[in-house]
Amino acid sequence: MNTIKYGYFSTLIALVLFTSFHLHSQEETALKLWYQEPAKKWMTEALPIGNAYMGAMIFGAVEEEHIQFNEETLWAGGKGEWEQYNGGNRENAHKHLPEVRRLLQEGKYNEAHQLANKELTGIIKGTNEQTGWIGYGSYQPFGDVFVRPEHKGQPSNYTRTLDISKALATVQYSENGIAHKRTYFANYPSRTLVFKYENNSPEGIDYVIKKTTVHKNTTTVLQGNQLIMSGSLENNGMKMESRMLIDTDGGKLTFKDGELLITAAKEVILYLTAATDYKNEYPHYTGRDYKALNKKTINALKQKSYNQLISEHIADYTRLFSRVHFILESADQAHIPTDKRLQAYAAGNEDPQLETLYFQYGRYLLISSSRPGSMPANLQGKWNNMTNPPWASDYHANINIQMIYWPAEITNLSETHEPLIDYIDKLRAPGRKSAKDFFNTRGWIVNTMNNPFGFTAPGWDFPWGFFPGGAAWYGRHVWDHYKFSGDVDYLREKGYPIMKEAALFWLDYLTKDEEGYLVSSPSYSPEHGGISTGAYMDIQIAWDIFSNCISATEVLGEDKEFSEKLIKAKAQLLPLRIGNWGQLQEWKEDVDDPNNKHRHVSHLYALYPGDQINSIQTPKLLDAARVSLNARGDDGTGWSIGWKINFWARLLDGDRAYKLMRRGMQLVHEDGVNMMDGGGVYTNLLSTHPPFQLDGNMGASSGMAEMLLQSHSGEIQLLPALPKAWPTGKITGLKARGGIQVDLVWKNGTLSQVRIQSAQDQTKKVTYQGQTTEIRLKKNKAVILNQYLNPMN
């Protein structure tokens, strides 16, 4: 590698230090999803809006609008029955651990699995068709709003749009010369969903509004100009309330038989908020004064006009969203409805603007479902219309929730990461009990499935349910939040304590094998294969949490004794091994099947999201990871394809990453639950597992960013995996570790300009096509580099 030292370029950098970063490219097209028909299906066609506390799906039908909405804390399960079942834990289950390990040492894998599956599984009390696993529960829909406008003819010129640059959904049409417009948005600062209905009829029209719920223990009343729905879940008694403030220029409000009639109105505005008595405090998870919260929200809304609320919303949302602009040079196809564009794309049409729209859609979904003060996004973000949704729409900690947050830092949405980290912090208390009950260790754990009531025990069947590595994987997010921000106070006060406790579990859980190496026993490669004495994902996660804790102690200048223990344990970890057909082994035993196409590729954690394997320090392991990934193939569920995009980006193969990205954007019309069918996207661009899960969208957004910028190896790598399909473009606002913002412009496959700005004074190496320069960055001072990429004559 040719290294260019800073000194030669100091003059060049000084000359351009305060110049503007001029981007030569086409105008950015409108970031809109739009259609010429209303949505018929919730999962495949309706359009999502959200303010992180609440989510709603907009159908846009002319005859009767349907808005299905959720509030993030409404969950079946938990509460009283959860305490009765000990949070899913088996007290003293760890007494069976030595026997499981003995059987494994003797090679009696079937017997070891049978014993582990009997004695080390978490507890539930059967299943319920309505709400899923008894005790564990599931995320619940809150309610539905129906708005039926008076009709005066056949509709024409219908359009349904979601503008993700402003987070505004609209429906427009004409009917017998009367123009109708509907506007929908989810305001985060004011904690409300807003639905505005307008028409230009001289005398106005009538509107009938109905608010319903599938939950039976509820009542709906009109108090003044508020439609209030309150009650409790039958399953666990969780208390719930939603309030909808009605503002209209129409006549008197009449409420009868559950329907609200508004007469002769040119404008109707609905402000909806909701809450429950859930409170994320172990062990009871209740106690929020939800009615007081809703009243406070409504009273604040009364002090603001609609124009103030929409301005507040746009300013708040764009403060995050507009940090990143991504433009690829291509023919403008934004005038084509999104569903038609997807059909053409599936047929092989080139549409780079659709790809940038999909990238930004992931960021839109993350902002809409995760903001400071909210719960983190679950498997479906904040959108769910079923009382028994697939996989409970829960917090799956063996990749899915982690993947949802992969774009948070690199695409400059660090604030959206905070709810996950706060939630992780709250898992430590129940996680300590699970670690003690099942393994008699210090520290804390969380396994595959987790709900808002502190279920940190293993799942109720193996192999899928066993994954105590979830806590240490969460530690990767805690560490990355520091690495991208450089916030030492956060690391000291919150980040390091979380990580240290996760590392403590692995210090106690790891055992020595016959070669003297530390291994995890028992161990299952997530959802794949049988019991083992060393599934490599466990070893890689242990390496990861040890390494990051060691680095954290160096940053903080404290806890040296603990760091020394980690250094010693890390050196004794079972080394990564290359198997008999050149693959990176998934297990300690060299038993990988080259014909296996399983969706989980867990033994490549060290490649992504970890950094144990990279192109600079471990080229042989990188090649072995490539062999394994090639063997697994390019198919998979939506999230699996999303993971593979990131893998190929880290393998510096932009064309293969791009191929996977296109595969992940393949149009899917069915909304069934069959993950064997493989992933893609629905017409509303939601990724399908199937069914819909948020992780596929986020994996794709993260992977596209990794194609253009990487910083995990300690160097900032520019366009490390640029595909041939993106010859000319620009992206501004991506983040590199160290609190560094990077803007890139390239033309005909060659980088032409780079702008780098750091939030702190530091020196960094920047690499492009094997050429490296070391630059000195000053806090909040932009540096523009271009000459070193094409050395001066």
N, C-alpha and C positions, 0 to 999 in steps of 0.2 A: 504493500500500500504506500502510495506517495503522500507523505505528510508535509503540508505547507504551514510553517510557523506563522504566528500572528504578526511578528515584527515587520515583515515585508509588506503586509497589507494594511498597516496602521494608517498610512496616508490616504489610501483609497477609502477606507472606512470612514475616516474623519471627513473626507470630502462629501460623502453621501449621507452622513449621519442624520442631518436634519432636512434632507430632501424628501419630497413626497413620494409615495409609492404608487407610481402610475401603472394602472393595469390596462393593457391593450387587449381587449376582448369584446365580444358582442354583448349587447345589453342582456341582463338577466331576465329570463322569461318569468311570467307569473307562476308562482308555485301553487297551482290549483288542481284539485281533483274535481271533475265536473261530469255531469250526466244529463241525458235528455229524458229520463224517466225516473219516477219515484222508486225508492227501494221497496222490494217485496220481502226480502229475507234479512233478518237481523245480522247474521254472521257474515254474509258474503257481500251485502250491498249497502246497509245502513252506514251512516258516517258518524265517527266518534268526535265528541268534544269533551273536555274535562278541565277541572281546576285543581286536580290532585285530590281534593277532598271528595269530590263527586265526579261521576262520569255519566254521559248520556249518549244514546244512539238516536240519530235523527233519520226518519224514514222519508218525509217530504211528500206524502200522498196529498193530492188535491182535495179529495172528498172528505178525508179525516186524517189530520196529521197525527202520527204516533211518535211520541218521545219516550223511550224507555230509559229509566235513570237508576243509578246506584249511589250509595254512600259507602265509603271505604271500610267502615267498621261493622257493618251489618253482617254478622256471621252466625250460623247455626253451630251447635256443639259448644264445648267448653263450659265455662261458668260452673254451676253447682255440680253437674254430673262429672265434670272434668276433675274437680277436686276429689270426688269420690273415687275416681279411677287413678288417682296419684299422678295425674298429668301424663298417663301412658307408660309410666316407669314401672319396672318390676324391682321391688326392693330386694337387695342381696342377690340379684341375678349374677353378679360377678363371681359368686361361689362356683359357678359352673365353668368359668373361663379357663382355669388351669386344665380341666379335663378336655375341653375343646382343643387347647394348645397341645396337650399330650397326644391326642388322636392325630392331629396334623403332623406332629413330629414323626409319628409312626407310619405316616403315609395313608392313614385311614380317612380319606377325604369325605367319603359319603357319610360315615358315622359322625365326623366332626360337623358337617353341614346339618345333619338331622338334629344334633344336640343344640347347635347354635340357633337353628330355626325354631326350636321349642322353648329354649330358656333365655335367649338374648333378644327376643323380639319385643316390640312395644305392645301395649294393650289397647284394644278397642272392644266394644261390646256388640259386635255384629254390624249390620248395615241396614239402612232405611232407604227405600226407593225415593222418598221425597227430599231428604237432606244429605244422603250419603252415609259415611261411616259414623256410627253412633258414638258420641263422645268427641270424636275428632271434628265432625261437622263440615261445613263448606261455606264459601262466600255466597251471599244471598242478593238477589235483585231487590231493590227497594220499592219501586213502583213504576207506574206508567201515566203519562199525561196524553190525553186525546183532545185535539182542538178541531171542531167541525165548523167551518165557515159556511155561511149561506151561499148557495150556488145560483148563478143567473145565466147559465149557458155552458157551452163546451169549452174546456180549457185549450189554450194554444200557447206556442212559444215557451214551453216549459223548460227550465233549467234548474239543476240542483248542484250546488257548488260547495266545496270546502277549500277556503283560502288558507293554507298553512303558514303563509308569511305573516298573517295577522290573527290566525286562529278564529276565523269567522266562517260560519256556515250560512248559506242563503238558499232560498227557494224563490223562484220568480215565474210567473205565468200571467196570461191574460184570460179573461172570461167575459165574453159579450161586451168588449170594449172597456172593461174594468181591469186595471193593472193591480196585481197582488204581489207583495213582497214580504218574505219572512226572513228574519235575521236571528241567528242563534250564536251565543258565545258563553264561555265559562270563565267568569271573573275570579281570579285567585285572591287578590287583596280583599275583596268584599265577600268572598266565600259564597258565591251565588251563581246559578245558571240563569241566563236571561234569554227569553224568547219573545221576539217582537213581530207582530202581525200588522201589516199596513195594506190599505186599499185606497183607491182614489175615486170611489163611488161618491157622487155628490151628497147622497143621504146616508152613506155608510151602509154596513151590512151587519147581520146578526152573527154572533159566534157562540157556540156551545162548547163548554170546557168540562172535562171530566178527569178526575185523578183517581186511579185505582191501584190496588196491590194484590198480589197473590196470597199475602199473609192474612189469615182469617181474623186474628184478634186485633182488629183495627177499626176505627171509625173515622169518618170524614165530615167535617162541619165547616160552615162559613161563619167567620167572625169578622164583621165589618167588611173589609176588602181583602181578607186573608182566607185562603182555603187551607185548612189544617187537617192533616191526616196523622193520627197517633194510635199507638197500641204497643203490642209486644209480639215477639216470635213465639209460636206454640212450642217450638223445640226446646228452647232454653230460657224463655222469659225475658230475653234481651229487650229493653225498652227502646222505642223508636218514635221519631216524629219528623214530619216534613211540613214546611210552611211555604205557601205560595202567595206572594203579594200580587194583587191584580191592579194594574193602572190602565185606565181607559178613558177615552173621550166619549164613550157610548152612554146609553141610558142606565137605568137602575139595574143592579145585579140581582138576579133571581135564582135561588138555589132550591132545586126540587128533585127528589129521587136520585140524588147523587150527581146531578148535572147542573152546571152553572150557566145561565143564559145572560148574554150581554147583547143588548139591542142597539141597532143603528150606530155602530162604531166604525170609525175610519182607522182607529189605532187601538191595539190591545197589546200591553206589555206584561209579561209574566216573569216574576222574580222568584226562583225556587231555591230553597236551602233545606238541608236535612242533617240529622245527627242521631246518635244513639247514646246509651249510657255506658258504652264500652270505654275503658281506660286502660292503657297499656302499662299496668303495674302488677307485677307478680306478687302473690299467686291468684288474686281474685279477679282481676281484669274487669272491674266495674267501678262506677262511682262518678262518672262525668255528669255534670248538671246539663244535660242535653237541651232541656227546654229553655234554660236561661241562655245558653249559647245561641239557640235559634232566635229567641226574642231580641238578643243583642244584635244579631246579624240583620234582622228585619228592621229594627229601629235605625240602624246605621244606613240601611238602604233608603229609608224614607227621607234622609237628609240629602240624597244625591239624585240628580236628574239622570234620565237614560243617557243623554249625551256625555255626562260626566263619567258614568259607569263604563261606557264603551271606550271612551278616551283613556280612562284608567286601565282598562283591560289591555288595550292595544299597546300602551306604553310599557306596562309591566311585562307582557309577553314578548314583545319585540326586543326588550332589553336583553333577553337571553337568546332568542332565536336568531336575531340579526347579527350575532357575533360571527357566524360562519356563512360565507357565500361560496357556492360551488357552481362553476359554469364550465360546460364542455361545448366546444364549437360544433354546431350541428344545425341541420335544417330545423326550423321552428315547427313543431307539431302540436303545440299547446291548443290549437284551434280544434283538434280532434277530441271527442269525448274520451274520458279515461278508459272506459271499458273497451272501446274500439281500439285505442292505442295498445292496450294489453293483448288484445286478440292478434293485432298485427305483429307485435313483439314476439308473441309465442310462435308465430309463423316464420320468424327469422328476420323481421324488419329491424333496422338499426334505429335506435331512438335514445341517444345519450341524454337528452333532456328528461326523459322518463326515468332514467337511472339517477340523475341528480335529484329529481323529485322524490324518488324512493329513499335516497339517502336522507334528505331533509324531513321526510315523513317520519322516519325513526326518531329524529330529534323532536319533532312535533309531539309524537306520542309520549316520549319521555317527559317533556315539560308538562304535558297535560295530565300525567298520572303520578308525578313525584315532585313535590316542592317542599321546602323547609316547613316543618310543622305537621306535615301529613304522614300517613303510613307509607311505606314503600310500595311500589307497584307490585302486584301479584302476577300470577301467570297470564292473566288477561288484562293487566294494567288496572283499570278501575271499571271495566266494562264486563257485565255478565247478565244474562237474561234467564238463567236457569236456577232452580232451587237445589239441584243436584248436578252442578257443572262438572265437566271432565277434570279429573285429578283435584277436585274440590276447588279449583281456581286458587290454589294455595301458594305457599312459598317453598318451592322445590329447591333444595340447597345442594343438589349434586350436579348442577350446571345452570339450570333455567333462570333462577332469579339473578345469579351472577351475570349471565349473558345480557339480561335486560339492562344492566348498568355498565356494560362494556363501553358504550359510546360516551358515558357521562363526562369523563375527563378529557379525552382526546378531541371530542367535538365541542369543547368549551362550555360545558353545562355542569360545572362542578357543584353548583347549588343543588341540582337534582339528585346528587349522590348522598346528600346529608340525611334524608329520611332513611335510607338503607343503613347507614352507619349508626344512626340513633337507634334503629330497630335492633341491629346487631348487639349494641351495647345492652339493650333490655333483655336479650336472650341469655346473657351470662348467668343470671340467677337460676332460671330453670335448667340451663345447660350444665351447671355445676351438679345439680341433683342427678341428672341423667348420667353424667360421667362417673359419679360416685356409685350409683345403683348398679350400673351395668359393668363397669370396669374397675371400680375402686381406685380411681385416679384423682389427682388434683385437676385443676383447670375446668374447662367447659366444652361441651360438644353440641352440635346439632346434626341431625342425620338427613335423610333424603327429603322427608316430608315435614313441614312445619306450618303451624297455624298461628293466629294472633293470641292464642291462649297458652303459649309456652310449650307446645309439644316438641321436645328436643330428643325424645327417645328414638331408637331405631324403629323403622316401620314394622308392620305386623306380618311380614313375610319376607324371606330372603330368596334371591340375592338383592332384589331391588331396594329393600328397606334398610340395608346396612350401609351407612356411610358416615361414620363419625368425623370424617375429614371436612365436613361442611363448615365447621367453625374456623378452621385454619384457612380454608379457601376464602371465607369472608374476610380473613385477615389480609389477604391480598388486596381487597378493595380498600380496607382501612389504610394500608400502606400506600397504595397508589394515590389515595386522596392527599396524603402528605407529599408524595413525590411530585405530583403535578402542581401543588400549591406552594410547597416550601414553608407551610405554616407550622413552626416549631411548637407554638403554644398548644395547638390542636393535638399534635403528636404526643406531647407530654401529658396533657390533661385527659385525653380520651383515647387516642389511637393506640399508644403503646400499652396501656393497661389491658385493652381488649386483646391485642396480639400476644402479650405475655401469657395471659391465661390460656389462650389457645395452644401456645407452645408448651405450656406445662403439661397439658394432657398428653402430648406426643412424647415428652420426656419420660412419662410414667408408663405409657402404653407400649412403646417399642420394646421388643425383646431381642436377645441375641440368637442368631441361628447357628448351625453347626460350623459355619466358617468364621464366626465371630462378628458378623455384620448385624447391625440393627435392622429389624424388619417389623412389619405390623402383622399381628397374628391374634385372631383370625382377620382375614382381609378379603374383600370382594372388589373386583374392578366394577365400577358402578353399572348395575343393570346388565352385566355381561359376564358370562362364565361362572364357574363354580368357586368354592371357597379356596383360599390360598394362604400361604405364609408370607406373602409379599406381593400383592398387586402393586404395580409400580406407580400408580397414581398416588397411593398413600405415601410412598417413599418420596415422590416428587413434591407433594404438598408439605410433608415434614421438612424437607430441604428448604422449601420456600419460606415457611413460617420461621424456621431457625435463622435463615439468612437475613430476613427482613428485621427480625428482632435484634440480631447482632448489629445490623446497620443502625437501627433506631437507638440502641444504647450508645453508639458512637456519636450520633447526632446530639443526643441529650447529655452526653458526658456523665452517665450514671449507670448503676446496676451492673458493674463490671463482673462481679462474681457470677451472676446469672448468665451473662454473656459468655463467660469462660465455659460454663457447663454446656451451653448450646454449641459452642465451637467444637468441644470434645465430641458431643453426640453427632453433630453434623459430619465430622470426619469418619465416623463409624457407620454411617448409613450405607445400606446395600447400594453399590455403584450401579448406574444405568448400564445395561448390557445390550449388545447387538447380537441377535439370534442367528440361527443356522441358515436363514435365507436372506440375511442382511437387514432384517427388520429391527426396529427398536422394540424390545420385548415388553409385552403388556403385563407379564407375571414374572416372578423370580424363576419359575419353571419355564423352560424354552418350549412352549406348547402352542405358540401362535399359529393359527390356520390362515394361510395366504388367500384362501377362498372365502373367508368370513367377511361379510358386508355389514356388520352390526353398526347401528346408528351412533353409539357411543364410541369415541376414540380417546378414551380417558388417559391412556398412557402417553399421550402427546401434550398433557397439561404443561410439561416443562418447556414446550415450544410456545404455547399460547393457552392461557393468559400469563403463564409463568415466564421466566427469563433464564432458566438454567441452561437451555439449549438456544444458541443463537449463531448467526452466521460469522461472527467475529471470533468467539472463543472456542466453539465446539463444532468445527466443520464435519467431523466424522459422525457425531450424533445427529447432526442436522441431516446428513445424507440418509442415515438409518430411519429418521422420522419420515423422510420423503418416501422411502420404500414402504413403510407401514401405511402411509396415507394413500399412496397409489393402489395398494392392495385393497383398501376399504372402498375405493371407488367414489364416484361423484354423486350418487343418489343419497337419499336419506329424508328424514323429517325436516320440517322447516328450520328448526333450531340446529339440527345436525349439519345442514347445508351452510347455515350461518357460521358455525364453528369452522367449517372447512375453508370458507373464504378467508378467515383470519389465519388459519394454518398456512395456506398457500402464499398469503402476503408475507408472513414471517419467513417462508422458504424462498422469498424474493422471486416468485414466479407469478408475475402480474397477469399473464394471459390465462393461467389456470385459475387464479382467483376470480378473474372476470368471467370465465366459463361457469364457475360455481355460482357467481352472482346472478348470471342470466338464468341458471337452473332454478335458483331460489325465487326468481320473479316469474316463473312459469305460471300461466293462468290456470286456476283450479275453480271449477264450477260447483262441485259438490260440497256440502257442509257437514258430512258425516264424521263419525269418530272412528277412524281407522288409520293408525299411524303407519301401517304397512304400505299404504298407498303412496307415501312420499309427499314432500312439502311443495309449496309454491305460494301464490298469493291469490286472494279473492279480488273481485272487481273493485272493492273499496281499499285495495292495497294492504289489507291486513294479512299477515303471514299465517299460513296454515301448517299446523303440526302434522296432519290435521287432528282436531279442529283448530280454530284460531288460538294462537298463543303469541304473546308480545315478543318473546325471545327471538323468533326468526327475523322480525323487523330490525331489532337492535343488533343482532349479530351481523346482519348485512351492512348496516350503517357503520358499525365499528370496523368491519373488514374493509370497506371502501376507504375509510380514513387511514387504515394501516397500509393500504396500497400506496398512499401518497406521503405518509410521514410515520417514522418509527423512532423511538427514543429509549427502548427498554435495555439496550446494550451499554448505555452510558454515553453514546454518541447520538447526535441528531442526524438521522438518515433521511435524505431528501429524495422523494420519488423512488423509493426502494423497490417498488413492484408496480411500476406504471405499465398498464396493458397497452398493446398496440391499438386497441379500440378507442383509446382516449389520446389521440396524438397532440391535440391543442386544447388548453384549458387553463383555468386558474382556480385556486381555492384560497380563501383568506380566513384567518381566525382559528386554525387548528392549534392544539396545545401539545407541547412537548414537556416531558418531565423537567422540573426545575422552575415551573411558573413561566414558561416561555411560549409566546405566541408566534406562530410561523405562517407567513403568506407566501404562496408559490405561484409562479406563472411559467408555463412551458409552451413550446411551439414546435410542431413537427417532431414530437418525442424528445425534445431537448429542453432542459431547464434554462430559462432565460433571466429570471429574476427571483430573488429571495429577500423577504423582509423578516427580520427577527427582532422581537422585543421581549425583554425580560422584566419580571416583577422584582428582581433583586440583582445586586452586583454578583457576577460570577464569570468564570471562563468555561467555554464549552467547545468540544470538537464537533464540527459539522462535516458530514460526508455525502458526497455525490459521485456515483459511478467510480468508486474506489479511490477517489481523490479527497483528501481531508485537510481542513484548515482549522486552526484553533483561534477562536475569537474571544475577545474580552467584552463582556456585556455590562453595561451600566444600567442601573435601575430606571425603568420607564423610558429609556432612550432607544429609539429604533435604529437598527443597523441594516443597511441594504447591501447585499452581496450579489455581484454578477460577474465581475471580471475574473475572479479566481476560477470560475467554472469554465471559462475559455481564456486561458492565460494570454496576457498582452504580448504583442510582438516586440 
